[in-house]
Amino acid sequence: MGMLKEFKEFAVKGNVVDMAVGIIIGAAFGKIISSLVGDVIMPPIGVLLGGVDFSSLSVIVQEAVDKKPAVVISYGKFLQTIIDFTIIAAAMFMAIKAMNTLKKKEIEAAAEPAAPPNQELLLAEIRDLLRERK
């Protein structure tokens, strides 16, 4: 029973649950980014490069014989994956850079000392006036 109790404590700890949620959200976000790159960004890049569809580029090593399929090196899919990675990495870099800039501004704003309340300013003026009279 001790091992089962330890596993239960491990499985329901906040860190494990947070990690699971992060993985699930990350997978869903990955699908969004893949769609953005594949369906929105890559078609214009393909047009700029002369309408080349990278995923169809391949070299046939051995032709299909009877029921044996052809042996094909699909280097186009590899190139597509490299381009996708580069675009995704650039997009993530820009997003993280923007987040860091916002955090930096928040930290700088929090670091600035707040102006003293009006009541304290008035009391300081009264004190200074009283010193001048003496």
C-alpha positions as CSV (number, residue, x, y, z in Angstrom):
1,M,0.0,0.0,0.0
2,G,2.9,2.4,0.6
3,M,4.0,2.4,-3.1
4,L,0.4,3.1,-4.2
5,K,0.1,6.0,-1.8
6,E,3.4,7.4,-3.0
7,F,2.2,7.1,-6.6
8,K,-1.1,8.8,-5.8
9,E,0.8,11.7,-4.1
10,F,3.1,12.0,-7.1
11,A,0.3,11.9,-9.7
12,V,-1.9,14.5,-8.1
13,K,0.8,17.0,-7.1
14,G,0.3,20.4,-8.6
15,N,3.5,20.2,-10.7
16,V,2.5,17.0,-12.5
17,V,-1.0,18.4,-13.2
18,D,0.5,21.7,-14.4
19,M,2.9,19.8,-16.6
20,A,0.1,17.7,-18.1
21,V,-1.9,20.8,-18.9
22,G,1.1,22.5,-20.4
23,I,1.8,19.5,-22.7
24,I,-1.9,19.3,-23.8
25,I,-2.0,23.1,-24.5
26,G,1.4,22.9,-26.2
27,A,0.2,20.1,-28.5
28,A,-2.9,22.1,-29.5
29,F,-0.8,25.2,-30.0
30,G,1.6,23.1,-32.2
31,K,-1.3,22.2,-34.4
32,I,-2.3,25.9,-34.7
33,I,1.3,26.9,-35.6
34,S,1.6,24.0,-38.1
35,S,-1.6,25.1,-39.8
36,L,-0.4,28.7,-39.8
37,V,2.9,27.7,-41.5
38,G,1.5,25.1,-43.9
39,D,-1.8,26.8,-44.9
40,V,-1.0,30.5,-44.6
41,I,2.7,31.2,-44.8
42,M,4.0,28.5,-47.1
43,P,1.7,29.0,-50.1
44,P,3.0,32.6,-50.7
45,I,6.6,31.4,-50.2
46,G,5.9,28.7,-52.8
47,V,4.6,31.3,-55.2
48,L,7.6,33.5,-54.6
49,L,9.9,30.5,-55.4
50,G,8.1,29.8,-58.7
51,G,5.2,27.7,-57.5
52,V,7.4,24.9,-56.2
53,D,5.7,22.5,-53.9
54,F,8.5,21.2,-51.7
55,S,6.6,18.2,-50.4
56,S,6.4,16.6,-53.9
57,L,10.1,16.8,-54.5
58,S,11.6,13.3,-54.4
59,V,14.1,11.0,-56.0
60,I,13.1,7.5,-57.0
61,V,15.8,5.0,-56.0
62,Q,14.0,1.9,-57.3
63,E,10.9,1.7,-59.4
64,A,7.9,-0.2,-58.2
65,V,8.1,-3.9,-59.2
66,D,4.9,-6.0,-59.1
67,K,3.5,-5.6,-55.7
68,K,6.6,-4.0,-54.2
69,P,6.3,-0.3,-53.8
70,A,8.9,2.1,-55.2
71,V,11.7,3.2,-52.9
72,V,11.6,6.9,-52.8
73,I,13.7,9.6,-51.1
74,S,11.3,12.4,-50.3
75,Y,13.8,15.2,-49.8
76,G,11.1,17.7,-50.5
77,K,9.2,16.8,-47.3
78,F,12.6,17.2,-45.4
79,L,13.1,20.7,-46.9
80,Q,9.5,21.6,-46.1
81,T,10.1,20.5,-42.5
82,I,13.3,22.6,-42.2
83,I,11.5,25.6,-43.6
84,D,8.6,25.0,-41.2
85,F,11.0,24.8,-38.3
86,T,12.7,28.0,-39.3
87,I,9.5,29.9,-39.6
88,I,8.1,28.4,-36.3
89,A,11.4,29.2,-34.5
90,A,11.3,32.8,-35.8
91,A,7.7,33.2,-34.8
92,M,8.4,31.8,-31.3
93,F,11.4,34.1,-31.0
94,M,9.4,37.1,-31.8
95,A,6.6,36.1,-29.4
96,I,9.0,35.5,-26.6
97,K,10.9,38.7,-27.3
98,A,7.6,40.6,-27.2
99,M,6.6,39.0,-23.9
100,N,10.0,39.7,-22.4
101,T,9.7,43.4,-23.5
102,L,6.3,43.6,-21.8
103,K,7.6,42.0,-18.6
104,K,10.5,44.3,-18.6
105,K,8.2,47.3,-18.8
106,E,6.0,45.9,-16.0
107,I,9.1,45.4,-13.8
108,E,10.4,48.9,-14.5
109,A,7.0,50.4,-13.7
110,A,6.8,48.5,-10.5
111,A,10.4,49.5,-9.6
112,E,9.6,53.2,-9.8
113,P,8.8,54.6,-6.4
114,A,5.2,55.8,-6.0
115,A,4.6,59.4,-5.3
116,P,3.8,60.0,-1.7
117,P,0.1,60.6,-0.9
118,N,-1.3,64.2,-0.9
119,Q,-1.7,64.0,2.8
120,E,2.0,63.4,3.3
121,L,2.9,66.2,0.9
122,L,0.7,68.6,2.8
123,L,2.1,67.6,6.2
124,A,5.7,68.2,4.8
125,E,4.7,71.6,3.6
126,I,3.2,72.5,7.0
127,R,6.4,71.2,8.7
128,D,8.6,73.3,6.4
129,L,6.4,76.4,7.0
130,L,6.6,75.9,10.7
131,R,10.4,75.7,10.5
132,E,10.5,78.9,8.6
133,R,8.6,80.8,11.3
134,K,11.0,79.8,14.0
